[in-house]
Amino acid sequence: MNASNTNYHRHSIRLPGYDYSQEGAYYITICTYNRKNLFGEIKNNEMILNEHGKIANEFWEAIPKHYPNTQLDEHVIMPNHVMAY
């Protein structure tokens, strides 16, 4: 289903009236399309990043180089999503 479908109604979880450009701590989750496992796999309860997972990690950690006022906290890359808080 694509966003132009008139039957598609996604509810926003954003706080009405809140300025998300202001300083603050944010929790985000970025999921892969169709939740496809693109970043690696879990073996013996450990996440093993594949080449795509390593690239995702590298780009995530480079964010402060491009946005100097950004400070990253903890993040985790799972087989089909990236979470940061």
N, C-alpha and C positions, 0 to 999 in steps of 0.2 A: 504494500500500500504506500503510495507516495503522498507528500504533503499537499498536493493540488487536488486530491480526492476530497469531494465535499462531505463525505462521510467520516473523514478523519478529524477528530477533535481531541487534541492533546491538551490536557490540563496543565497550566503553568504552576510550578511549585515556588515561583519567585514571590517574595513578600511584597505586596502592593505598596508602592510609594517609597520603597527602600532604594537608596542610591548605591548600587553595587560597584561603582567606581571608587568609592571611598575606602580608606584604609580599614582593614579588618582581616579576620581569619576566615577562610572559606574551605569547605569540604567539597571535593568534586569526584565524580566517577565518569570515566570516558569508556564507553563500551564499543566493541568492534561491531561492524555490520553483521546482522543476523547472529550475533554472539559467537561468531566463528573463532576458534582457537588459533590466533595468529602469532602470539608472542612467546610460545613455548609450551611446556607441559610440566605437570607435577609428578615427581618420582620420589618415592620414599619420603613423602610429606615435605618435599623441598621443590621450590619453583626453579626449573631449569630454563633460562632464557635462550631462545633460538636467536638467529641473526636479527629478525624483526624486533624481538623483545629487547635486544641490546641496543638497537637503534632508538626504540621508544625511550629507553632509559637515558641514553645519551642526550636526546633532544629535550627530555624533561629537565635534566640537570643543567642544560644550557640556557634555560629560560632567564635566569638572572643576568646573563651576559647581554641579552637583548633588551631586557627590561630591568635596569639597574635598581629601581625602587621596589623590586619584587624579592621577597624572601621566601624560600621554600622550606617546608617542614618535612615530615615523613611522607613517603609514598611507597606504594607497592604495585608491582606489575604482575598480573595474573594471566592465565592463558588467553582470556578474552576481554580483559578490561584493565584499566589503570585507575587506581584510587590514590587520592592525595588529601592530606589533612594537615 
